[in-house]
Amino acid sequence: MTNGDMRYGHCTVCGAHEVFRGEYTAQGALRQSGSLLGKQPVFDAYVCAACGHTQLHLRLEGRMASYVQRNLQWIPPYQGT
């Protein structure tokens, strides 16, 4: 999916082509709402230098994908009428 995805170098908020990639490491943990335990994730951060809009994409390396599927709430696709 490329619509709204800044990984392709285009800011979907202001339209600029001033997107830069960095790494965001959370001090907290990715966890289920209300849980006390979690995993410390690493995100690829895409920042627009023109407007400041930022997107984070979780790195699903190792067991992180299965952790997300087992522990976080699944949001079903919107089936608008």
N, C-alpha and C positions, 0 to 999 in steps of 0.2 A: 504494500500500500504506500503510495507516494503522496497522496493528498494530505497535507498537513505535516509531512515528515521532513524535518529540517536536515536529516542526514544527507540530503541531496543538494545542500548548499543554498537553499532558497528559504527566506523567512516568510512564513505564511501569515504573519501579522502585518508587517509593513511592506513586504515585497522586495526588500533589499537582498543583495547577494553578498552580504557581509557576515556569513555564518562561520564561526570558529568552533573547533572541537577541543574539549578538555576532559578531565576526569573528575568526578565528584565522589568522594568517599564519605559516607554518612557516619557521624559520630554515634548515632543511635543504631537501632536495628530495625530490619524489615520484619514485621510480625503481624499476626492476626489481631484484629481489634479486640482490646481488652486483655490480651495475653501479656505475660511478663517475660517470656523467652522469645528470642528471635535470632536472625542471622545478620551479620554486618555485610551489607551489599556494596558493590562498586557500580557506579553508573557512568555511562558515556554522556557527557554534557555538551549540548549544542547551543551556543549563545550567539545571538544577533548583535553585532557591534553597533548597528544603527539604532535599534530601539530597545535592546536589552531583553527581548523575549528569549526564554530558555526552555529547552526540552531535555528531559532526562530519559535515557533508555537503559534499563537494567541489564547488566551482563549476565546472561544465563549460562555461565560456565559451570562445569562440574555438576554438583547436585542442586544448584540453585533453582533450576526449572522444576524439578520434582518437589522441592521445598515449597515453592510458590503454589503449585497445584494441590499439595496436601494441606497447606496451612492458611491460605488466604481465601477470602470470599470470592466466588466466581460471579461475575456480572453477565447475565445472559444478553445476547444482542437485542437491541430495541426493535420491536416489531410494530412500528407505527401504522396507524390506520389511515 
